[in-house]
Amino acid sequence: MNYLDANFATALQFNIPGQTGLAERFIRKNSMAFVFSELAELECRRAFVLRTGKTNSENWIRLQAFVADGIWQREPMNWKILSEKTKPLIDRFGAKLRAGTLDTLHIAHALLSGCTRFLSFDNNSNARVLAVRCGLLVFPELSAGEKGRVVR
């Protein structure tokens, strides 16, 4: 399964140069399920309001239709289980990798959901690096700078 990070989902709803076309091509070519967590949904809601100034924009309605139609699989979050999965990731990688708490929660949720790939355009937060370190594939592939930050 593929885990949709909020920025990847946002790129599918807005025309973001260098991201939207790449995301659309990936979606068309990939037949594995797409997991959309409640956490990503909250982040998207904020991003969409910031971009459009509206709480119920056409972009938001389109995203919600993806979930309602089953194109994206909404994954509820069990905070207790998610917290327990996140703690060892923080303990193991927190000091060296310095991924943020929300990013670490996303990776933990992707792992708990049985995802094998993490879809994200955020190459500054170390979420993608953490995903690789935890055994997930990432799309797009890591940049040279990100590869240098992968800790063993």
C-alpha positions as CSV (number, residue, x, y, z in Angstrom):
1,M,0.0,0.0,0.0
2,N,1.0,3.6,-0.5
3,Y,0.8,6.2,2.3
4,L,-0.2,9.7,1.1
5,D,1.7,12.4,3.0
6,A,-0.3,15.7,3.1
7,N,1.9,17.5,0.7
8,F,1.5,14.7,-1.9
9,A,-2.3,14.8,-1.5
10,T,-2.2,18.6,-1.8
11,A,-0.2,18.4,-5.0
12,L,-3.0,16.3,-6.5
13,Q,-5.6,19.0,-5.7
14,F,-3.6,22.1,-6.7
15,N,-1.3,22.9,-9.6
16,I,2.1,22.9,-7.9
17,P,5.0,23.2,-10.4
18,G,7.3,20.2,-10.3
19,Q,4.9,18.1,-8.1
20,T,1.4,17.9,-9.6
21,G,2.4,16.2,-12.9
22,L,4.7,13.8,-11.1
23,A,2.1,12.9,-8.6
24,E,-0.6,12.4,-11.2
25,R,1.7,10.1,-13.3
26,F,2.5,8.0,-10.2
27,I,-1.2,7.6,-9.4
28,R,-2.1,6.6,-12.9
29,K,0.6,3.9,-13.0
30,N,0.2,2.5,-9.6
31,S,-2.5,-0.1,-8.7
32,M,-1.7,-0.5,-5.0
33,A,-4.1,1.0,-2.5
34,F,-3.6,4.6,-1.2
35,V,-3.9,5.1,2.5
36,F,-4.9,8.6,3.7
37,S,-4.7,9.0,7.4
38,E,-6.7,11.3,9.6
39,L,-3.5,13.1,10.4
40,A,-2.8,13.8,6.7
41,E,-6.4,14.9,6.3
42,L,-6.0,17.5,9.1
43,E,-2.8,18.8,7.6
44,C,-4.5,19.0,4.2
45,R,-7.4,20.9,5.7
46,R,-5.1,23.5,7.0
47,A,-3.1,23.7,3.8
48,F,-6.2,24.1,1.7
49,V,-7.6,26.9,3.9
50,L,-4.3,28.7,3.7
51,R,-4.2,28.3,-0.1
52,T,-7.8,29.2,-0.9
53,G,-9.0,31.2,2.1
54,K,-12.1,28.9,2.3
55,T,-13.0,26.0,4.5
56,N,-15.0,24.3,1.9
57,S,-13.2,25.0,-1.4
58,E,-13.6,23.0,-4.6
59,N,-10.2,21.5,-3.9
60,W,-11.3,20.3,-0.5
61,I,-14.6,18.9,-1.9
62,R,-12.6,17.0,-4.6
63,L,-10.2,15.5,-2.0
64,Q,-13.2,14.4,0.2
65,A,-14.7,12.7,-2.9
66,F,-11.5,10.6,-3.3
67,V,-12.1,9.4,0.3
68,A,-15.9,9.0,0.0
69,D,-15.5,7.1,-3.3
70,G,-12.9,4.7,-1.8
71,I,-10.2,5.9,-4.2
72,W,-8.2,6.7,-1.1
73,Q,-8.6,4.5,2.0
74,R,-9.2,6.6,5.1
75,E,-7.2,5.2,8.0
76,P,-8.5,6.1,11.5
77,M,-5.9,6.6,14.1
78,N,-5.7,4.8,17.3
79,W,-3.6,7.3,19.2
80,K,-2.5,4.8,22.0
81,I,-1.2,2.3,19.4
82,L,0.3,5.0,17.2
83,S,2.0,6.6,20.2
84,E,3.5,3.2,21.2
85,K,4.8,2.7,17.6
86,T,6.2,6.2,17.4
87,K,8.2,6.1,20.7
88,P,10.8,3.6,19.5
89,L,11.3,5.6,16.3
90,I,12.0,8.7,18.3
91,D,14.3,6.8,20.6
92,R,16.2,5.2,17.7
93,F,16.4,8.1,15.2
94,G,15.4,11.2,17.0
95,A,18.8,12.6,17.9
96,K,20.5,11.8,14.7
97,L,17.7,12.4,12.2
98,R,15.8,15.1,13.9
99,A,12.5,14.4,12.1
100,G,9.6,16.3,13.6
101,T,7.0,14.7,15.8
102,L,4.2,14.9,13.1
103,D,6.5,13.4,10.5
104,T,7.5,10.6,12.8
105,L,3.8,10.0,13.5
106,H,3.2,9.7,9.7
107,I,5.9,7.1,9.4
108,A,4.6,5.1,12.3
109,H,1.1,5.2,10.9
110,A,2.4,4.1,7.5
111,L,4.1,1.2,9.1
112,L,1.1,0.3,11.2
113,S,-1.1,0.4,8.1
114,G,1.0,-2.1,6.3
115,C,2.2,0.4,3.7
116,T,5.3,-0.3,1.7
117,R,5.7,3.1,0.1
118,F,5.7,6.7,1.5
119,L,4.5,9.3,-1.0
120,S,5.9,12.8,-0.1
121,F,7.5,15.8,-1.7
122,D,8.9,17.1,1.6
123,N,12.6,16.7,1.2
124,N,13.5,19.2,4.0
125,S,11.9,17.5,7.1
126,N,13.7,14.2,7.1
127,A,10.4,12.3,7.0
128,R,11.4,10.7,3.7
129,V,14.8,9.8,5.1
130,L,13.1,8.3,8.2
131,A,10.7,6.4,6.0
132,V,13.7,4.8,4.1
133,R,15.5,4.0,7.3
134,C,12.3,2.2,8.5
135,G,12.2,0.1,5.4
136,L,9.7,2.0,3.3
137,L,10.2,2.9,-0.3
138,V,9.7,6.6,-1.1
139,F,8.4,8.4,-4.1
140,P,9.9,10.4,-5.5
141,E,13.2,8.8,-4.8
142,L,15.6,10.4,-2.3
143,S,17.7,13.3,-3.5
144,A,21.4,13.2,-3.2
145,G,21.2,15.4,-0.1
146,E,18.6,13.2,1.5
147,K,20.7,10.1,0.8
148,G,23.5,11.7,2.7
149,R,21.3,12.0,5.8
150,V,20.3,8.4,6.0
151,V,21.7,7.1,9.2
152,R,22.5,3.5,10.0
